[in-house]
Amino acid sequence: MDHVVYTVFGNDRQGKFEIFRRYSDFYALRELFVDHLAGLYIPPIPSKRTVGNTKSEFISERCFLLNLFIR
């Protein structure tokens, strides 16, 4: 497995949706928030890890922390 894809569920004006995103997408989103919303607290995301990043325990914890970031 080259990379992990996370499923994101949400609601908008058109109804429910489901999209798939990589860790790098969450990282880019946070960087965009930090750049454009200076002075506001932007929650952290889990740090990048190159070794062991496909283990199920690591993926579960990262998924939980990314959920906290999105909320």
C-alpha positions as CSV (number, residue, x, y, z in Angstrom):
1,M,0.0,0.0,0.0
2,D,1.5,3.3,-1.1
3,H,-0.7,5.6,1.0
4,V,-3.8,5.7,3.2
5,V,-7.0,7.2,2.1
6,Y,-9.4,8.6,4.7
7,T,-13.2,8.8,4.1
8,V,-14.8,12.1,5.0
9,F,-18.6,12.3,5.5
10,G,-20.4,15.5,5.6
11,N,-23.6,17.5,4.8
12,D,-24.0,20.6,2.7
13,R,-26.9,22.4,0.9
14,Q,-27.2,19.5,-1.6
15,G,-27.4,16.8,1.1
16,K,-25.0,14.2,2.4
17,F,-21.7,13.5,0.7
18,E,-18.7,11.2,1.0
19,I,-15.2,12.1,-0.2
20,F,-11.8,10.4,0.0
21,R,-8.7,12.3,1.1
22,R,-5.1,11.7,1.8
23,Y,-3.1,13.0,4.8
24,S,-1.5,15.6,2.5
25,D,-5.0,17.1,1.8
26,F,-5.6,17.6,5.5
27,Y,-2.1,19.1,5.8
28,A,-2.7,21.5,2.9
29,L,-6.1,22.5,4.4
30,R,-4.6,23.3,7.7
31,E,-1.8,25.4,6.1
32,L,-4.4,27.3,4.1
33,F,-6.3,28.1,7.4
34,V,-3.2,29.2,9.2
35,D,-2.2,31.5,6.3
36,H,-5.6,33.1,5.8
37,L,-6.9,33.1,9.4
38,A,-4.0,34.7,11.3
39,G,-4.7,35.1,15.0
40,L,-7.2,32.3,15.2
41,Y,-6.5,29.0,16.9
42,I,-6.3,26.3,14.2
43,P,-6.2,22.8,15.8
44,P,-3.1,20.7,15.0
45,I,-3.1,17.6,12.9
46,P,-1.0,14.5,13.7
47,S,2.6,14.7,12.7
48,K,3.8,13.0,9.5
49,R,5.4,9.6,10.0
50,T,7.3,7.7,7.3
51,V,7.9,4.4,9.1
52,G,4.9,2.4,10.4
53,N,2.3,4.6,8.9
54,T,0.3,1.7,7.4
55,K,-0.2,-0.2,10.7
56,S,-3.8,-0.4,11.7
57,E,-3.3,1.1,15.2
58,F,-1.5,4.1,13.7
59,I,-4.2,4.6,11.1
60,S,-7.0,4.4,13.7
61,E,-5.3,7.0,15.9
62,R,-4.6,9.3,13.0
63,C,-8.2,9.0,11.8
64,F,-9.4,10.0,15.2
65,L,-7.1,13.0,15.4
66,L,-8.0,14.1,11.9
67,N,-11.7,13.9,12.9
68,L,-11.0,16.2,15.8
69,F,-9.3,18.6,13.4
70,I,-12.2,18.7,11.0
71,R,-14.8,19.2,13.8
